[in-house]
Amino acid sequence: MNKPVENQIVKNIPLWINGKPATASSTRLGEITNPATGAVTGRVPYCNQADVDGAVKAAQAAFPGWRDTPPLRRARILMRYRELIEAHRDELAALITAEHGKTLADAGGSVQRGLEVVEFAMGIPHLIKGEHSEDVGAGVDCHSLRQPLGVCAGITPFNFPAMVPLWMYPVAIACGNTFVLKPSEKVPSTAMRLAELFKEAGLPDGVFNVVHGDKQAVDAILNHPDIKAISFVGSTPIARYIYESCAKTGKRVQALGGAKNHAVVLPDMNSAADLDFVADSLIGAGYGSAGERCMAISAVVAVGDIGDALVAKVKEKASVLKIGPGDAKVGGKEMDMGPLVTQAHRDKVAGYVDKGVAEGATLALDGRTFKAEKGFFLGASLFDHVKPGMSIYKDEIFGPVLSVVRVKTLDEAIALINANPYANGTAVFTRSGGAARKFEREIEVGMVGINVPIPVPIAFFSFGGWRSSLFGDTHVHGMEGVRFYTRAKVVSTRWPDANAVPTGLVMPTL
Ligand code: NAD
């Protein structure tokens, strides 16, 4: 409440229900801040049970009509939606930057990656096709079909205000479901604009709805009897809670959690050109979006004798990163890194740098020395000689802090990563096909990069980690997304025929 308002218009964010903005019955409100200035720029309602009920009622009413809309017609609406998102890409990026803080280029890139899921979902007439076999028995044919579930819900984190919701609802809606989205209360504006654009694309009212809020709204979603499936992306403790709650109420669930992603650098990357390439990759993956990415690299595993040269190179490049407001330019060029999302998160990340020093790691670069007049800024930090027992290694920091762990062999690197509770993404840097193949086969992580630092799968593959990075059986988007948002039915058919053989009382066999 004591944050500066700075002559900005403080907007009130409504809900989006039945194709139009709606007022919440809840009187609880949260503040939205611009991380680059610290100014309060808006207020968002924290929905209660009645608000969630209203959204689910609209989605439930829209379901029969939408389910019965031919997939090709659904796809045509998605095609128009795709065009609209592309046309409004810069506007969406500006909304993201104003509430999250990341640079405009980074925000625009994340809109593009979300748009690609819409492009995947446009193929729904083909993706949803079943199988058919004739003569599975005398005069009997068999076919399978996939049908939508009903009302589905999505609960999303602050770090990708467009991309993560777009991982979910285009696929769910293409499959014939209706949807209630609860975006992060820290960054609610982008989801509202995406809802408006979907209506403009021709989506019938009630098919896509947006509610806002915190645990109260989430619990209302978890306990709602008319919600059939829940997709969640956020931190591991909440992902586990969502998964366990859905298991109790019998809802289908995919709950993606936190991460601690490792990049292994093998000693054969020691030429000047390779070191340059690896360091650039690590800088982008470690400090891009101020480290607030679930696929950010936070631990570098230096194998053999590459450590000294690698740390020197990363330090050299990290020291000159341009840090400032995500929409600012210096000499015609954008910043490399914006602020962190809130003051509290900035202070938590800075606290980890304090802890790393206290625990005995070598602080090669101290991001705490970066000073800004306002906003939630922190510079890039680099730790060397980090040990697996230290909190900077064990915890997900979710900020611009890179930790280098030194090991002797590739086997040691693989064992270290496989022992970590998180298993979202990982990468190996090497010129050896044999070493890369061994890594790919033996590493127990959901998404793997070989000389690719952030191996986020393209939309027609599926995204998801292992162990504490994902609770549930299916990953998001791609064919796993289609399977998650539909259920299979198998139909065996026989038509009356003079030659039909009666089955009698025994188990029918061929
Ligand atoms: P968060 O877990 O705090 O919040 C995620 C969602 O859960 C939000 O919508 C929030 O309102 C809701 N929520 C928060 N506390 C809750 C509670 N007690 N009960 C019920 N719901 C609650 O996560 P965040 O800080 O918004 O996002 C950062 C986290 O998300 C990081 O851990 C990051 O790794 C993770 N993340 C994971 C992926 C992935 O694909 N695995 C992608 C993006 C982000």
Residues whose N, C-alpha, C, O or C-beta is under 5 A from the ligand:
A	BS01	NAD	I155 T156 P157 F158 N159 K182 P183 S184 E185 G213 D214 K215 V218 V233 G234 S235 T236 I238 L256 G257 G258 A259 C294 S469
